[in-house]
Amino acid sequence: MTDTSMTGQELGKKLLASVRQMKADQAARLTSVEISPIVAARNASGFSQAQFAALLGISVRTLQEWEQGRRKPSGAAITLLRIAETHPEVLQELAA
């Protein structure tokens, strides 16, 4: 078993070196997040999860499962999601 502890001075040096790398645009990694089409449809409509789920006639939990990729929407739900993404004003009109 190796000792992985370091002194405060060593930690400070490592942190300072990391800050310098970031300032020089030499960050060690770049993180990007891919948004699911379901989240994109909901975002386009401007509704919260609860509001969007209510408009689609599903539970918030089902919507969350779709958004996180754990479940897939049915054929009819896919059509509604396409409408929500391409014509969010339709859902906004229904909600009014």
BAGU-942195 format. One line per 8 residues: number of its first residue (from 0); their letters; for each residue x, y, z of N, C-alpha, C. Coordinates in nm, 4 decimals, always signed. Layout:
NUM	A	X:Y:Z:X:Y:Z:X:Y:Z; ...
// end
This chain:
0	MTDTSMTG	+0.0851:-0.1168:+0.0000:+0.0000:+0.0000:+0.0000:+0.0904:+0.1240:+0.0000; +0.0629:+0.2172:-0.0936:+0.1454:+0.3366:-0.1019:+0.0786:+0.4524:-0.0325; +0.1595:+0.5454:+0.0140:+0.1089:+0.6647:+0.0819:+0.0813:+0.7710:-0.0236; -0.0461:+0.8057:-0.0443:-0.0835:+0.9022:-0.1477:-0.1057:+1.0413:-0.0915; -0.0765:+1.0610:+0.0354:-0.0972:+1.1939:+0.0937:+0.0152:+1.2865:+0.0494; -0.0173:+1.4153:+0.0410:+0.0843:+1.5137:+0.0041:+0.0732:+1.6316:+0.0988; +0.1799:+1.7055:+0.1074:+0.1805:+1.8209:+0.1966:+0.0969:+1.9324:+0.1357; +0.0623:+2.0286:+0.2164:-0.0120:+2.1440:+0.1685:+0.0641:+2.2191:+0.0606
8	QELGKKLL	+0.1954:+2.2260:+0.0746:+0.2782:+2.2965:-0.0228:+0.2756:+2.2223:-0.1576; +0.2844:+2.0896:-0.1544:+0.2797:+2.0103:-0.2785:+0.1443:+2.0260:-0.3474; +0.0386:+2.0226:-0.2689:-0.0954:+2.0404:-0.3240:-0.1095:+2.1785:-0.3856; -0.0599:+2.2786:-0.3169:-0.0642:+2.4156:-0.3683:+0.0076:+2.4279:-0.5016; +0.1235:+2.3639:-0.5142:+0.1998:+2.3677:-0.6394:+0.1218:+2.3008:-0.7529; +0.0592:+2.1874:-0.7227:-0.0193:+2.1173:-0.8247:-0.1394:+2.2010:-0.8688; -0.2068:+2.2612:-0.7737:-0.3218:+2.3450:-0.8068:-0.2803:+2.4663:-0.8902; -0.1709:+2.5290:-0.8526:-0.1213:+2.6439:-0.9266:-0.0837:+2.6042:-1.0694
16	ASVRQMKA	-0.0198:+2.4898:-1.0857:+0.0155:+2.4417:-1.2196:-0.1101:+2.4160:-1.3020; -0.2132:+2.3613:-1.2392:-0.3393:+2.3367:-1.3096:-0.4054:+2.4662:-1.3545; -0.4043:+2.5670:-1.2685:-0.4621:+2.6969:-1.3024:-0.3864:+2.7575:-1.4200; -0.2562:+2.7479:-1.4179:-0.1746:+2.8019:-1.5280:-0.2080:+2.7300:-1.6593; -0.2265:+2.5986:-1.6543:-0.2629:+2.5235:-1.7750:-0.3991:+2.5681:-1.8273; -0.4948:+2.5876:-1.7391:-0.6278:+2.6310:-1.7817:-0.6217:+2.7690:-1.8455; -0.5453:+2.8594:-1.7859:-0.5326:+2.9947:-1.8406:-0.4671:+2.9917:-1.9782; -0.3796:+2.8963:-2.0018:-0.3100:+2.8841:-2.1300:-0.3900:+2.7970:-2.2272
24	DQAARLTS	-0.5167:+2.7681:-2.1946:-0.6024:+2.6809:-2.2761:-0.5409:+2.5428:-2.2974; -0.4783:+2.4924:-2.1957:-0.4193:+2.3593:-2.2030:-0.4857:+2.2667:-2.1020; -0.6154:+2.2808:-2.0872:-0.6875:+2.1978:-1.9905:-0.6692:+2.0509:-2.0271; -0.6655:+1.9669:-1.9285:-0.6402:+1.8245:-1.9488:-0.7530:+1.7544:-2.0233; -0.8763:+1.8026:-2.0067:-0.9874:+1.7357:-2.0744:-1.0985:+1.8352:-2.1041; -1.1748:+1.8017:-2.2015:-1.2889:+1.8818:-2.2405:-1.4128:+1.7950:-2.2240; -1.5103:+1.8448:-2.1530:-1.6314:+1.7692:-2.1282:-1.7454:+1.8307:-2.2065; -1.8167:+1.7467:-2.2809:-1.9352:+1.7945:-2.3508:-2.0507:+1.7013:-2.3157
32	VEISPIVA	-2.1676:+1.7591:-2.3074:-2.2857:+1.6829:-2.2697:-2.3810:+1.6826:-2.3878; -2.4235:+1.5643:-2.4268:-2.5185:+1.5525:-2.5362:-2.6595:+1.5538:-2.4780; -2.7415:+1.6434:-2.5298:-2.8788:+1.6556:-2.4812:-2.9671:+1.5613:-2.5606; -3.0487:+1.4849:-2.4904:-3.1377:+1.3904:-2.5583:-3.2442:+1.4669:-2.6366; -3.2980:+1.4057:-2.7418:-3.4032:+1.4717:-2.8193:-3.5260:+1.5057:-2.7348; -3.5513:+1.4270:-2.6323:-3.6673:+1.4512:-2.5466:-3.6454:+1.5776:-2.4642; -3.5248:+1.5937:-2.4106:-3.4926:+1.7158:-2.3362:-3.4975:+1.8354:-2.4304; -3.4478:+1.8178:-2.5531:-3.4502:+1.9267:-2.6510:-3.5942:+1.9685:-2.6810
40	ARNASGFS	-3.6829:+1.8717:-2.6942:-3.8241:+1.9025:-2.7206:-3.8851:+1.9784:-2.6035; -3.8558:+1.9342:-2.4821:-3.9102:+2.0018:-2.3640:-3.8533:+2.1420:-2.3512; -3.7232:+2.1559:-2.3737:-3.6605:+2.2880:-2.3662:-3.7173:+2.3826:-2.4710; -3.7434:+2.3303:-2.5918:-3.7990:+2.4138:-2.6988:-3.9355:+2.4688:-2.6604; -4.0104:+2.3883:-2.5853:-4.1449:+2.4317:-2.5462:-4.1420:+2.5271:-2.4264; -4.0324:+2.5242:-2.3496:-4.0194:+2.6142:-2.2352:-4.0903:+2.5668:-2.1094; -4.1280:+2.4403:-2.1040:-4.2003:+2.3876:-1.9887:-4.1078:+2.3135:-1.8937; -4.1483:+2.3083:-1.7679:-4.0783:+2.2263:-1.6689:-4.1131:+2.0806:-1.6965
48	QAQFAALL	-4.0442:+1.9901:-1.6293:-4.0755:+1.8479:-1.6459:-4.2208:+1.8194:-1.6091; -4.2653:+1.8761:-1.4984:-4.4027:+1.8511:-1.4517:-4.5053:+1.9022:-1.5528; -4.4836:+2.0227:-1.6051:-4.5771:+2.0796:-1.7021:-4.5771:+1.9991:-1.8317; -4.4586:+1.9632:-1.8791:-4.4462:+1.8893:-2.0043:-4.5099:+1.7508:-1.9913; -4.4846:+1.6842:-1.8798:-4.5431:+1.5515:-1.8570:-4.6956:+1.5599:-1.8543; -4.7494:+1.6618:-1.7882:-4.8944:+1.6785:-1.7813:-4.9543:+1.6996:-1.9209; -4.8878:+1.7793:-2.0025:-4.9374:+1.8032:-2.1385:-4.9353:+1.6765:-2.2238; -4.8353:+1.5913:-2.2008:-4.8261:+1.4665:-2.2764:-4.9130:+1.3558:-2.2161
56	GISVRTLQ	-4.9650:+1.3790:-2.0973:-5.0490:+1.2786:-2.0316:-4.9700:+1.1628:-1.9744; -4.8488:+1.1924:-1.9273:-4.7638:+1.0883:-1.8682:-4.7165:+1.1365:-1.7309; -4.6592:+1.0453:-1.6541:-4.6064:+1.0838:-1.5234:-4.4703:+1.1511:-1.5405; -4.4335:+1.2301:-1.4418:-4.3028:+1.2950:-1.4425:-4.1938:+1.1887:-1.4444; -4.2159:+1.0818:-1.3717:-4.1171:+0.9730:-1.3653:-4.0935:+0.9116:-1.5034; -4.2020:+0.8910:-1.5790:-4.1881:+0.8367:-1.7141:-4.1068:+0.9322:-1.8001; -4.1365:+1.0619:-1.7916:-4.0614:+1.1615:-1.8679:-3.9138:+1.1571:-1.8296; -3.8852:+1.1489:-1.7010:-3.7459:+1.1423:-1.6553:-3.6761:+1.0187:-1.7103
64	EWEQGRRK	-3.7467:+0.9065:-1.7123:-3.6882:+0.7829:-1.7661:-3.6565:+0.7983:-1.9149; -3.7459:+0.8651:-1.9885:-3.7219:+0.8921:-2.1309:-3.6014:+0.9831:-2.1478; -3.5985:+1.0913:-2.0704:-3.4908:+1.1890:-2.0833:-3.3544:+1.1282:-2.0502; -3.3524:+1.0338:-1.9582:-3.2266:+0.9723:-1.9168:-3.1927:+0.8470:-1.9968; -3.2786:+0.8128:-2.0934:-3.2514:+0.7000:-2.1805:-3.2755:+0.5629:-2.1201; -3.3430:+0.5567:-2.0071:-3.3702:+0.4270:-1.9450:-3.4923:+0.3595:-2.0057; -3.5813:+0.4401:-2.0658:-3.6990:+0.3875:-2.1347:-3.7154:+0.4628:-2.2650; -3.7853:+0.4006:-2.3588:-3.8117:+0.4627:-2.4881:-3.9599:+0.4949:-2.4982
72	PSGAAITL	-3.9936:+0.6127:-2.5532:-4.1349:+0.6461:-2.5721:-4.1974:+0.5590:-2.6813; -4.3304:+0.5447:-2.6740:-4.4041:+0.4673:-2.7746:-4.4110:+0.5466:-2.9043; -4.4656:+0.4843:-3.0072:-4.4795:+0.5494:-3.1373:-4.5586:+0.6787:-3.1313; -4.6734:+0.6768:-3.0638:-4.7558:+0.7968:-3.0530:-4.6837:+0.9061:-2.9742; -4.6142:+0.8680:-2.8698:-4.5407:+0.9657:-2.7893:-4.4262:+1.0263:-2.8699; -4.3622:+0.9465:-2.9542:-4.2540:+0.9980:-3.0388:-4.3076:+1.1064:-3.1316; -4.4267:+1.0833:-3.1867:-4.4884:+1.1829:-3.2737:-4.5170:+1.3114:-3.1974; -4.5718:+1.2985:-3.0775:-4.5971:+1.4174:-2.9946:-4.4681:+1.4920:-2.9623
80	LRIAETHP	-4.3625:+1.4185:-2.9366:-4.2342:+1.4809:-2.9051:-4.1786:+1.5554:-3.0267; -4.1963:+1.4985:-3.1449:-4.1523:+1.5671:-3.2672:-4.2281:+1.6978:-3.2863; -4.3578:+1.6935:-3.2611:-4.4392:+1.8149:-3.2715:-4.3926:+1.9174:-3.1690; -4.3662:+1.8712:-3.0476:-4.3213:+1.9619:-2.9413:-4.1891:+2.0284:-2.9779; -4.1007:+1.9541:-3.0441:-3.9698:+2.0092:-3.0785:-3.9783:+2.1041:-3.1983; -4.0566:+2.0679:-3.2983:-4.0606:+2.1506:-3.4194:-4.1622:+2.2633:-3.4121; -4.2683:+2.2447:-3.3330:-4.3735:+2.3462:-3.3193:-4.4115:+2.3636:-3.1721; -4.3195:+2.4162:-3.0905:-4.3476:+2.4298:-2.9465:-4.4684:+2.5182:-2.9179
88	EVLQELAA	-4.5015:+2.6051:-3.0115:-4.6171:+2.6938:-2.9909:-4.7470:+2.6146:-2.9787; -4.7527:+2.4949:-3.0388:-4.8726:+2.4112:-3.0295:-4.8952:+2.3698:-2.8841; -4.7890:+2.3244:-2.8182:-4.8022:+2.2847:-2.6771:-4.8305:+2.4061:-2.5888; -4.7661:+2.5169:-2.6201:-4.7913:+2.6386:-2.5422:-4.9368:+2.6835:-2.5561; -4.9923:+2.6655:-2.6742:-5.1328:+2.6992:-2.6971:-5.2242:+2.6055:-2.6183; -5.1899:+2.4773:-2.6157:-5.2698:+2.3805:-2.5396:-5.2655:+2.4099:-2.3899; -5.1525:+2.4588:-2.3420:-5.1358:+2.4841:-2.1991:-5.2109:+2.6100:-2.1545; -5.2395:+2.6979:-2.2490:-5.3039:+2.8260:-2.2147:-5.4507:+2.8076:-2.1775
// end
